[in-house]
Amino acid sequence: MSREGRFPGSYAPGVTAHWHAYAYTGRAYTDTEIRRETAPANYPPIEVAHWLRRPRNHVADTFACSPDGLDHALAWLEGELTRNPPVDEEHYPVLERLEGSRSSLTATRSTPTAPATQRAGDAVYGYWSKAGQYVSRALIACPREAGDPCPYGMT
């Protein structure tokens, strides 16, 4: 993970905002199975922020919240969506999904302590692939105001 825009090799002191990438491909599980913990440990959580509670070995990659990091994160997502094409790809092409992800990752948001501030957003996909598997890909902003810890201990 030493390419520009990625952690930890390119992690610059003082840069705190980043995205963790997560990936799951396999069968789907119900919310009940997830709550009972009968789904695999790497299965997507019910709440998006709970991805950060996963151990660091569940992190597929990490990208700085910077223009270069954003480009690398979107390139990762494009590769993942292309390798696992959605069953509805002809109605919602991967490139359109990526544009939506770019907007979501960089949108201005209000938080309880700082109204209308720039805070990195998330891009989360869960879909059926053309191969008939459930695919989940997520870019999760870290750190979060709610206090979920960074899997790598970065703040």
Phi and psi in degrees as GROMACS dihedral restraints (atoms count N, CA, C in turn):
[ dihedral_restraints ]
;  ai    aj    ak    al  type     phi  dphi    fc
    3     4     5     6     1  -103.8    20    10
    4     5     6     7     1     3.1    20    10
    6     7     8     9     1   -66.7    20    10
    7     8     9    10     1   151.8    20    10
    9    10    11    12     1   -55.8    20    10
   10    11    12    13     1   135.5    20    10
   12    13    14    15     1    92.4    20    10
   13    14    15    16     1    -2.4    20    10
   15    16    17    18     1  -118.1    20    10
   16    17    18    19     1   165.1    20    10
   18    19    20    21     1  -105.7    20    10
   19    20    21    22     1   162.8    20    10
   21    22    23    24     1   -86.8    20    10
   22    23    24    25     1   -12.1    20    10
   24    25    26    27     1   -57.0    20    10
   25    26    27    28     1   -36.0    20    10
   27    28    29    30     1  -103.7    20    10
   28    29    30    31     1    10.1    20    10
   30    31    32    33     1   -63.6    20    10
   31    32    33    34     1   121.7    20    10
   33    34    35    36     1   -98.6    20    10
   34    35    36    37     1   131.5    20    10
   36    37    38    39     1   -54.2    20    10
   37    38    39    40     1   138.6    20    10
   39    40    41    42     1    91.2    20    10
   40    41    42    43     1   -16.0    20    10
   42    43    44    45     1   -89.2    20    10
   43    44    45    46     1   113.3    20    10
   45    46    47    48     1  -107.1    20    10
   46    47    48    49     1   -33.8    20    10
   48    49    50    51     1   -77.3    20    10
   49    50    51    52     1   135.6    20    10
   51    52    53    54     1  -158.1    20    10
   52    53    54    55     1   169.0    20    10
   54    55    56    57     1  -117.4    20    10
   55    56    57    58     1   136.4    20    10
   57    58    59    60     1  -100.2    20    10
   58    59    60    61     1   136.4    20    10
   60    61    62    63     1   -99.6    20    10
   61    62    63    64     1   136.5    20    10
   63    64    65    66     1  -129.8    20    10
   64    65    66    67     1   147.6    20    10
   66    67    68    69     1  -142.1    20    10
   67    68    69    70     1   138.8    20    10
   69    70    71    72     1  -143.9    20    10
   70    71    72    73     1   136.1    20    10
   72    73    74    75     1  -138.1    20    10
   73    74    75    76     1   128.3    20    10
   75    76    77    78     1   165.6    20    10
   76    77    78    79     1  -150.1    20    10
   78    79    80    81     1   -82.8    20    10
   79    80    81    82     1   161.8    20    10
   81    82    83    84     1   -90.8    20    10
   82    83    84    85     1   153.1    20    10
   84    85    86    87     1  -128.9    20    10
   85    86    87    88     1   151.8    20    10
   87    88    89    90     1   -79.2    20    10
   88    89    90    91     1   163.4    20    10
   90    91    92    93     1   -58.3    20    10
   91    92    93    94     1   -37.4    20    10
   93    94    95    96     1   -62.7    20    10
   94    95    96    97     1   -44.1    20    10
   96    97    98    99     1   -63.9    20    10
   97    98    99   100     1   -36.9    20    10
   99   100   101   102     1   -65.9    20    10
  100   101   102   103     1   -47.2    20    10
  102   103   104   105     1   -63.0    20    10
  103   104   105   106     1   -36.0    20    10
  105   106   107   108     1   -80.5    20    10
  106   107   108   109     1    -2.2    20    10
  108   109   110   111     1    61.8    20    10
  109   110   111   112     1    35.0    20    10
  111   112   113   114     1   -94.4    20    10
  112   113   114   115     1    -8.3    20    10
  114   115   116   117     1   -80.4    20    10
  115   116   117   118     1   156.3    20    10
  117   118   119   120     1   -59.8    20    10
  118   119   120   121     1   154.0    20    10
  120   121   122   123     1   -59.9    20    10
  121   122   123   124     1   -28.1    20    10
  123   124   125   126     1   -92.6    20    10
  124   125   126   127     1     6.8    20    10
  126   127   128   129     1   -70.3    20    10
  127   128   129   130     1   145.4    20    10
  129   130   131   132     1   -56.8    20    10
  130   131   132   133     1   137.2    20    10
  132   133   134   135     1   -74.3    20    10
  133   134   135   136     1   166.0    20    10
  135   136   137   138     1   -70.4    20    10
  136   137   138   139     1   -40.9    20    10
  138   139   140   141     1  -101.4    20    10
  139   140   141   142     1   132.0    20    10
  141   142   143   144     1   -55.0    20    10
  142   143   144   145     1   -47.2    20    10
  144   145   146   147     1   -60.9    20    10
  145   146   147   148     1   -20.9    20    10
  147   148   149   150     1   -71.7    20    10
  148   149   150   151     1   -10.9    20    10
  150   151   152   153     1   -54.9    20    10
  151   152   153   154     1   -38.3    20    10
  153   154   155   156     1   -67.9    20    10
  154   155   156   157     1   -13.9    20    10
  156   157   158   159     1   -82.7    20    10
  157   158   159   160     1    -7.1    20    10
  159   160   161   162     1   -74.9    20    10
  160   161   162   163     1   152.4    20    10
  162   163   164   165     1   -63.9    20    10
  163   164   165   166     1   156.2    20    10
  165   166   167   168     1   -59.9    20    10
  166   167   168   169     1   -25.4    20    10
  168   169   170   171     1   -72.0    20    10
  169   170   171   172     1    -6.0    20    10
  171   172   173   174     1   -88.7    20    10
  172   173   174   175     1    -9.4    20    10
  174   175   176   177     1   -78.8    20    10
  175   176   177   178     1   120.7    20    10
  177   178   179   180     1   -76.8    20    10
  178   179   180   181     1   -33.0    20    10
  180   181   182   183     1  -170.1    20    10
  181   182   183   184     1   167.7    20    10
  183   184   185   186     1  -139.4    20    10
  184   185   186   187     1   139.5    20    10
  186   187   188   189     1  -131.8    20    10
  187   188   189   190     1   139.4    20    10
  189   190   191   192     1   -67.8    20    10
  190   191   192   193     1   145.9    20    10
  192   193   194   195     1   -82.5    20    10
  193   194   195   196     1    79.9    20    10
  195   196   197   198     1  -145.7    20    10
  196   197   198   199     1   168.2    20    10
  198   199   200   201     1   -56.8    20    10
  199   200   201   202     1   -44.5    20    10
  201   202   203   204     1   -66.3    20    10
  202   203   204   205     1   -41.8    20    10
  204   205   206   207     1   -62.4    20    10
  205   206   207   208     1   -40.0    20    10
  207   208   209   210     1   -61.0    20    10
  208   209   210   211     1   -45.3    20    10
  210   211   212   213     1   -61.1    20    10
  211   212   213   214     1   -42.1    20    10
  213   214   215   216     1   -66.3    20    10
  214   215   216   217     1   -40.4    20    10
  216   217   218   219     1   -63.1    20    10
  217   218   219   220     1   -44.3    20    10
  219   220   221   222     1   -68.1    20    10
  220   221   222   223     1   -33.9    20    10
  222   223   224   225     1   -65.0    20    10
  223   224   225   226     1   -41.3    20    10
  225   226   227   228     1   -60.5    20    10
  226   227   228   229     1   -48.6    20    10
  228   229   230   231     1   -61.8    20    10
  229   230   231   232     1   -42.5    20    10
  231   232   233   234     1   -60.3    20    10
  232   233   234   235     1   -44.5    20    10
  234   235   236   237     1   -60.6    20    10
  235   236   237   238     1   -42.6    20    10
  237   238   239   240     1   -66.0    20    10
  238   239   240   241     1   -44.1    20    10
  240   241   242   243     1   -69.7    20    10
  241   242   243   244     1   -32.4    20    10
  243   244   245   246     1   -72.0    20    10
  244   245   246   247     1   -40.1    20    10
  246   247   248   249     1   -71.1    20    10
  247   248   249   250     1   -23.8    20    10
  249   250   251   252     1  -127.4    20    10
  250   251   252   253     1    68.7    20    10
  252   253   254   255     1   -61.5    20    10
  253   254   255   256     1   134.4    20    10
  255   256   257   258     1   -65.9    20    10
  256   257   258   259     1   147.5    20    10
  258   259   260   261     1   -62.2    20    10
  259   260   261   262     1   -27.2    20    10
  261   262   263   264     1  -100.9    20    10
  262   263   264   265     1    23.9    20    10
  264   265   266   267     1   -56.1    20    10
  265   266   267   268     1   -36.5    20    10
  267   268   269   270     1   -67.7    20    10
  268   269   270   271     1   -22.6    20    10
  270   271   272   273     1   -95.0    20    10
  271   272   273   274     1   -23.7    20    10
  273   274   275   276     1  -143.1    20    10
  274   275   276   277     1    81.4    20    10
  276   277   278   279     1   -60.8    20    10
  277   278   279   280     1   153.4    20    10
  279   280   281   282     1   -54.4    20    10
  280   281   282   283     1   -41.8    20    10
  282   283   284   285     1   -63.4    20    10
  283   284   285   286     1   -35.2    20    10
  285   286   287   288     1   -68.2    20    10
  286   287   288   289     1   -38.6    20    10
  288   289   290   291     1   -61.8    20    10
  289   290   291   292     1   -40.9    20    10
  291   292   293   294     1   -65.9    20    10
  292   293   294   295     1   -37.9    20    10
  294   295   296   297     1   -64.6    20    10
  295   296   297   298     1   -41.1    20    10
  297   298   299   300     1   -62.6    20    10
  298   299   300   301     1   -38.2    20    10
  300   301   302   303     1   -66.3    20    10
  301   302   303   304     1   -41.9    20    10
  303   304   305   306     1   -57.4    20    10
  304   305   306   307     1   -45.6    20    10
  306   307   308   309     1   -62.9    20    10
  307   308   309   310     1   -44.0    20    10
  309   310   311   312     1   -65.3    20    10
  310   311   312   313     1   -40.6    20    10
  312   313   314   315     1   -69.7    20    10
  313   314   315   316     1   -25.4    20    10
  315   316   317   318     1  -115.2    20    10
  316   317   318   319     1     7.8    20    10
  318   319   320   321     1   -67.4    20    10
  319   320   321   322     1   148.1    20    10
  321   322   323   324     1   -78.9    20    10
  322   323   324   325     1   133.1    20    10
  324   325   326   327     1  -130.1    20    10
  325   326   327   328     1   156.1    20    10
  327   328   329   330     1   -97.7    20    10
  328   329   330   331     1   139.8    20    10
  330   331   332   333     1  -123.7    20    10
  331   332   333   334     1   163.9    20    10
  333   334   335   336     1   -58.1    20    10
  334   335   336   337     1   -31.9    20    10
  336   337   338   339     1   -98.9    20    10
  337   338   339   340     1   -14.0    20    10
  339   340   341   342     1  -146.5    20    10
  340   341   342   343     1    91.4    20    10
  342   343   344   345     1   -63.3    20    10
  343   344   345   346     1   140.0    20    10
  345   346   347   348     1    51.7    20    10
  346   347   348   349     1    53.3    20    10
  348   349   350   351     1  -109.3    20    10
  349   350   351   352     1   163.0    20    10
  351   352   353   354     1   -81.5    20    10
  352   353   354   355     1   117.7    20    10
  354   355   356   357     1  -138.3    20    10
  355   356   357   358     1   134.0    20    10
  357   358   359   360     1   -58.5    20    10
  358   359   360   361     1   141.3    20    10
  360   361   362   363     1  -103.2    20    10
  361   362   363   364     1  -174.0    20    10
  363   364   365   366     1  -112.8    20    10
  364   365   366   367     1   157.2    20    10
  366   367   368   369     1  -130.0    20    10
  367   368   369   370     1   118.4    20    10
  369   370   371   372     1  -130.6    20    10
  370   371   372   373     1   129.1    20    10
  372   373   374   375     1  -127.0    20    10
  373   374   375   376     1   135.8    20    10
  375   376   377   378     1  -138.2    20    10
  376   377   378   379     1   119.9    20    10
  378   379   380   381     1  -156.9    20    10
  379   380   381   382     1   167.1    20    10
  381   382   383   384     1   -90.5    20    10
  382   383   384   385     1   132.2    20    10
  384   385   386   387     1   -86.4    20    10
  385   386   387   388     1   165.2    20    10
  387   388   389   390     1   -63.0    20    10
  388   389   390   391     1   -21.9    20    10
  390   391   392   393     1   -82.7    20    10
  391   392   393   394     1    -1.1    20    10
  393   394   395   396     1    85.5    20    10
  394   395   396   397     1    15.1    20    10
  396   397   398   399     1  -106.6    20    10
  397   398   399   400     1   154.0    20    10
  399   400   401   402     1   -81.0    20    10
  400   401   402   403     1   129.7    20    10
  402   403   404   405     1  -121.5    20    10
  403   404   405   406     1   131.0    20    10
  405   406   407   408     1  -126.9    20    10
  406   407   408   409     1   128.4    20    10
  408   409   410   411     1  -133.6    20    10
  409   410   411   412     1   135.0    20    10
  411   412   413   414     1  -143.7    20    10
  412   413   414   415     1   139.2    20    10
  414   415   416   417     1  -115.0    20    10
  415   416   417   418     1   112.6    20    10
  417   418   419   420     1  -111.8    20    10
  418   419   420   421     1   123.9    20    10
  420   421   422   423     1   -67.4    20    10
  421   422   423   424     1   139.7    20    10
  423   424   425   426     1  -147.3    20    10
  424   425   426   427     1   140.3    20    10
  426   427   428   429     1   -77.7    20    10
  427   428   429   430     1   167.6    20    10
  429   430   431   432     1  -112.5    20    10
  430   431   432   433     1   147.1    20    10
  432   433   434   435     1   -63.5    20    10
  433   434   435   436     1   -29.1    20    10
  435   436   437   438     1   -67.8    20    10
  436   437   438   439     1   -11.6    20    10
  438   439   440   441     1    94.9    20    10
  439   440   441   442     1     5.4    20    10
  441   442   443   444     1   -60.6    20    10
  442   443   444   445     1   131.8    20    10
  444   445   446   447     1   -71.9    20    10
  445   446   447   448     1   149.9    20    10
  447   448   449   450     1   -70.7    20    10
  448   449   450   451     1   135.3    20    10
  450   451   452   453     1   -60.2    20    10
  451   452   453   454     1   -23.9    20    10
  453   454   455   456     1  -101.2    20    10
  454   455   456   457     1     1.9    20    10
  456   457   458   459     1    79.3    20    10
  457   458   459   460     1     9.1    20    10
  459   460   461   462     1   -79.3    20    10
  460   461   462   463     1   145.6    20    10
